[in-house]
Amino acid sequence: MNAYARAASASLLVSVLWWQASCGPSDDATAGPGGNVVGKQDASTGGQPGSGGSGSGAGTGGSLLVDSGPPSDGPAPDGKPAAVNLIPNGDFTQGNTLFGSDYAFATKNTAEGQYTVGTNAQAFNGLLVTAGDHTAGNGLMFIGNGKATPDRVWHTTASIAVQPNTNYYFEAFVMNLCCASGLGNGVDPVGPSELSFYANKQLLGTRTSSKLGVWEGLTTSWNSGSATSVSLELVNANTVAAGNDFAVDDIYLGIVSTVQPPK
């Protein structure tokens, strides 16, 4: 190679190296599906999370995945903790177990003060509306025919461990079930569904579900104070027998509300 050719080759090599340093692809982050940005491990930063956002933004090194969708578990995107339910079988997916009731269990409703755990209220009592459970739409729920006394519809059978001096939400989703036909006009409930929420025998509040065939979230709050465990009760506060029929699902105790929108 003559001197002129060597000089030209060196000049081209310098140009390529300059382009790679200033314009070439970065190792800091790669764009994932839908504009998500995934930062790569960076040995110089110890693999700290990147700061890239969505779209064409790039991370600055690390392993952070930025996604506009809600996470399936772990903290929410705003840093709030996930809603973890401390109540076993609060969604009744395990059936008629891990809770107690002053009502009598029955597969077919023949008297007031009976309940079942099922998928169809009308199969329990032909007058009641047909609607799916709150959890999945086709799963199990508590279905009760209330009576004219303030009995415990649902209660825990073992104490639940809690942290002292902590604010908790005690909540449930409730549906008024009376009635599809034979009693009332099939549009409006014959009577309200009223439940009183108790924590360690302390009344937290009485909440009402007044829409026929619609799941309504009822919420109360409780501060544990010095307590390290809690027993919970849902008491039927409607003492009128007519129209006193309801479904309950997704009974919940935790530090993040499942009813109130996040703030």
N, C-alpha and C positions, 0 to 999 in steps of 0.2 A: 504494500500500500504506500503511495507517495505521500509527501508531506501535506499536500492540499487535501487529499482524501481523508487523512488522519484528522486534520483540523475540522473538516466538515462533519465527520462522525462524532467527534467530541462535542461540537456545538449542538448537534441533534440530541445527544445523550443528556446534556445539561438542560435542554428545553423540555424533554420528557420528564426528567426528575422534578423540574420546577412545576410542571402541570400537575403531577401526582401530588405534590406537597400542597398546592393551593386550590386545586379544583377536583381532585380525585375523590372517590368514595371514602367516607369516614368509617372507622371501626367502632364508633361510639354507640350507634343504634341502627336498627333496621326496622323498616315499616312493616307491621303485621297486617292481617286482613282488616279491611274497613278503615284503614288509616291509623290503627293502633301502633304505638311505638314501643318496641322492646329493646331496652338497653342491654348491651353485652357486658360480660364480665371484663373488668379493667384491673389488671394487676397493680397498676400504679396507684389506684384509689382504693384498693382492698375490696373491690366488687361492691361499692356503695350504690344505692339506687340512682338511676339517672333522673333527669328532670324534664325529659321530653314530654310533649303533650300529644294531642291527636293531630291528624292531618299530616302535613309535611314536616312538622317540627322534629328535631332529633334529640335523643337523650345525650347526656354528658358523661356516660359511662356508668355501668352498674347493671342491675337485673330487674328494673321496674317495668311492669306491664301496665300501660295506661289504657283503660277500656271504659267506654261510656256506659256500658251495661252494668246492672247491679251484680255484686259478687254473690256466689252461691253459698259462701260461708265466710267467716272471719269478719273483720270490721267493714262497715259501710264506707263508700267513697269519701264521705265527709268526716271520717275518723270516728264516728259513733260506733259503739260495740254492736254486734249482732244480737238479735232477739233470741235468747236462749231460754226455753221454757223449763222451769224447775219442777213442774207438775208431771208426774208419770201418767201416761195415757190420757193426757188432757184432751187429745183429739179423738179418743175412743177407738183408735185403729186396732187396739188389742182386744176390743170387745168389752164385755161386762166384767171388768176386773180392775184392781188397783184403785178403787174408790168405794165409798159407801153411800147409802141413801136410806131415808126414812120411808120411802115409797117401796112398794112390793114389785119385784120383777115379774113380768108376764109377757108372753109372746103375742097374746091377743088381749086387748083392753076390754075388761068387763065391769070395771068399777073405778071410781075416782081414787087417786092416790096410788096408781100403778105406773110403771115405766118399762121401757124396753131400750135396748141398744140395737138399732137397725138402720136400714138404708131408706125405708119408705114409711112415712107416718101413716099413710092411708091403709097400709097392710096391718098396722097396729089398731087403728080405729077408722072405720070407713067414712066418718064425717070429716076427717082432717084433710088438710091440703097435701098435695104431693109436691115435694121439693127435695133436691139433693142436699147432702151435707155441706158444711162450710169449707172443710179442708180441701176436698178434691171434687166435690159435686156428685160422686157416686160411692162414697164411703160411709162409714158408720157414724152415728150421732146418738145423743141421748134424746129420747122422745117420752114426754111425760103428760099424764092427765092429772092436773092439779086438783087438790081438794081444798075445802074452805077452812084450813088450819095452817098456821105458819110452820110447816115442817121443813126439814133439811132435804132439799131435792138432791143435792150432791155434797159430799164432804170427803176430805182426805182421811185415809185410814192409818197413816203413819206421818209423823212430823217431818217437815221439810227443812233441811239445814239452810240457814241464811246468814248473811254477814251482819253484824251489829251496826247500828247507826247508818243504815242504808235505805234509800227510797226504792220501793218496789211498786210495780203495777200488778193489780189483781184484776183480771179481765175475763170476759166470756163473750161469745157470739150467740145471740138468742133469736129465735124466730117464733112468731105467733102462728099457731097452727089451726085455729078455729075460726071459721069452718068452711069447707068446700061446698057443702050442701046440707040441707036439713035443719040448719041452725044459722041464722044470719043471712046476709045477702051474697055471700061468696066473694065480696070485694073488700069489705071492712071487717076488722076483727070484732068478735062478739064482746070480748073483754080484753083488757091489757095483760101482758105478761110482765109481772113485777118480781124481781129477784133482789134480795138483800145480800150483800157481800160482807162476810165476817173473816177476820184474821185474829186468831187467838182469842175468840169470843168478843172481839171489839167490832162493833158495827162500823163499816167504812162508808156505807151509803146504800141506798135503794135505787135501783135503776129500772126503767120501763122500756119494753119493746112493744110498739103500738101499731106496727104495719103487718098486714096479713101476708104470710108467705115470703117475707123478706128478712134476710139475715141482718141483724143490727149489732154493732159492737158496743158492749157496755163496759165501762172502765171505772176503776177506783184506784186509789193510791194508798200506800201504807209505809210508814217509817218504822223500821225494826227496833229502833231504840237500843236497849241492852239485850234484846232477844237474839238467840243464836239458832232458834228453830221456830217454825210456825205451823199451825193447823188451820185449815181453810174450810169455809162452809158457804154454800149457796142456799138461801132459805126462800121459799115461796111466800112473797108478801101480799099476794092477791088472795083475799079470803072470801071471794065470791066464786061459787062452784061453776056457774055457767060460763063457758068460753075460756076456762082456765086451762088451756092446753098449749104446750110449747115444746120446742126443740132447743137443745143446748149443744154447743160444739166449741172446740179449741179453747178450753178453759186454760188460763195462762197466769203464771207468776214469773216476773222477771224485771230487770232494771230498765228495759226499753219497751215502750208501749207498742202493742200490735194494733191498736185502735186509733190512737192519735197520730196525725202526720208528724214526721220528724221536724224539729225546729232547727 
